[in-house]
Amino acid sequence: MRDLYALRPLSEELVSSLNGEVTLADLAQDISEIGYPRAR
């Protein structure tokens, strides 16, 4: 959670640690809409 509050880019590893049923691809539209940084 500390990574989220620090606005560190999302990675597949971070997303799956928060919810194993969701992938980074599943969140792509939401991430884009809110402008959250995304790991490349």
C-alpha positions in Angstrom: 0.0 0.0 0.0 2.9 2.3 0.6 3.7 2.2 -3.1 0.2 3.4 -3.9 0.3 6.4 -1.6 3.7 7.3 -3.0 2.2 7.2 -6.5 4.8 4.7 -7.7 4.0 3.3 -11.1 1.7 0.3 -11.0 3.2 -3.0 -12.0 1.6 -6.4 -12.5 3.3 -7.6 -9.3 1.8 -4.7 -7.2 -1.7 -5.2 -8.7 -1.7 -8.9 -8.1 -0.5 -8.4 -4.5 -3.6 -6.2 -3.9 -6.0 -8.5 -5.7 -5.0 -11.7 -7.4 -8.1 -11.8 -9.5 -7.3 -8.5 -11.3 -4.5 -7.9 -13.9 -2.9 -4.6 -14.9 -4.6 -5.0 -18.3 -8.0 -5.1 -16.5 -7.2 -1.8 -14.9 -5.8 -0.1 -18.1 -8.8 2.1 -18.8 -9.2 3.2 -15.1 -5.5 3.9 -14.8 -5.7 6.1 -17.9 -8.8 7.9 -16.8 -7.3 8.9 -13.4 -3.8 9.5 -14.7 -2.1 7.2 -12.3 1.5 6.4 -13.3 2.0 3.0 -14.9 5.2 0.9 -15.2 6.3 0.4 -18.7 
